[in-house]
Amino acid sequence: MSSGTRNPYATPRLYIEGVESNEYLVEEGEGVYSRSNVCPEGRRCFGKVVYGVVLDEILDLLEKRVRRAFIVEPGDKPGEGLLVEKGVYAEPIPVYGSRTVIEVLEGDEVKRGDVVGLVVTRKYELRKIRTHVDGTVVYIYSSPEGPPDENIVFITPSGSVKRVRIKG
């Protein structure tokens, strides 16, 4: 799990394959993507969307599978990306309560029992939310509605995440 030295306030970027946008990540070669304002025909492109509020477009909560391939560029690590392909298993860990704090960041490796979030209940009790799976944190959803705070931390098996380089 992260040592806590990373900046949790730097907003990540989310790119979804096949989405129209004014900013794209275009595949240049194995594990390398470049930024572009157009998607060249015949190339694999990922369109930029607002991070944190997209859910149903990329993740199926019932099947616990990725619906569309996506790349997350952690806010504190520009130039690095996490590529998650369509069909990959993604375990949702809900962090839901009157007030919540997420204790992990995208790209963090977690082990079963690690704390992923803290929740303050309506009775003002503090609860630790722990993961029940090992893997890599790939996406953190935050509902734009509320209160209460509703977040979901998505963890995929470590081997299913491809770390890519983003140029430009």
Secondary structure, 3 states (H helix, E strand, C coil): CCCCCCCCCCCCEEEEECCCCCCEEEEEECCEEEEECCCCCCCCEEEEECCCCCCCCCEECCCCEECCCEEEECCCCCCEEEEECCCCECEEEEEEECEEEECCCCCCEECCCCEEEEEECCCCCEEEEECCCCEEEEEEEECCCCCCEEEEEEEECHHHEEEEEEEC
